[in-house]
């Protein structure tokens, strides 16, 4: 491993993406809107921010169809995908060619406090009210208070690493 880079050097987008491929992330689908006007995207840039009050941070590309709806509705759900939900991740990533409401067709959806879509069978779902947001480069950082949530207690998690989806068994 070479570590001779100076502090003032700047890497390009391709090199940055290559380095980030080594960072495993839980696969989530961020959803918003109401039936007929729902939107969603696959995301790994999600993390807890605080537990007092329960708060999460989610980074969403401003070109995403869900972006402006999250701002308008001021609510979204972070659905954490289970190991057998790879098809959902692909559908919401845009790789399938489906858009908008079409992405919701092959799965069952419910709602919690905010009314935003919750995926039946997700490992966990965080129902969030937007507190604030900040645009940084190509993305917006959404900071949201978790107002409700649910979990299935299922064992296997879906993770994204080195450009592909992997199942992480329980207890790993």
Rosetta blueprint (number, residue, H / E / L):
1 X L
2 X L
3 X L
4 X L
5 X L
6 X L
7 X L
8 X L
9 X L
10 X L
11 X L
12 X L
13 X H
14 X H
15 X H
16 X H
17 X H
18 X H
19 X H
20 X H
21 X L
22 X L
23 X L
24 X L
25 X E
26 X E
27 X L
28 X E
29 X E
30 X E
31 X E
32 X E
33 X L
34 X L
35 X L
36 X L
37 X L
38 X L
39 X E
40 X E
41 X E
42 X E
43 X E
44 X L
45 X L
46 X E
47 X E
48 X E
49 X E
50 X E
51 X E
52 X L
53 X L
54 X E
55 X E
56 X E
57 X E
58 X E
59 X E
60 X E
61 X E
62 X L
63 X L
64 X L
65 X L
66 X L
67 X H
68 X H
69 X H
70 X H
71 X H
72 X H
73 X H
74 X L
75 X E
76 X E
77 X E
78 X E
79 X E
80 X E
81 X L
82 X E
83 X L
84 X L
85 X L
86 X H
87 X H
88 X H
89 X H
90 X H
91 X H
92 X H
93 X H
94 X L
95 X L
96 X L
97 X L
98 X L
99 X L
100 X H
101 X H
102 X H
103 X H
104 X H
105 X L
106 X L
107 X L
108 X L
109 X E
110 X E
111 X E
112 X L
113 X L
114 X L
115 X L
116 X L
117 X E
118 X E
119 X E
120 X L
121 X L
122 X L
123 X L
124 X E
125 X E
126 X E
127 X E
128 X E
129 X E
130 X E
131 X E
132 X E
133 X E
134 X E
135 X E
136 X E
137 X L
138 X L
139 X E
140 X E
141 X E
142 X E
143 X E
144 X E
145 X E
146 X E
147 X E
148 X E
149 X E
150 X E
151 X E
152 X L
153 X L
154 X L
155 X L
156 X L
157 X E
158 X E
159 X E
160 X E
161 X E
162 X L
163 X L
164 X E
165 X E
166 X E
167 X E
168 X E
169 X L
170 X L
171 X L
172 X L
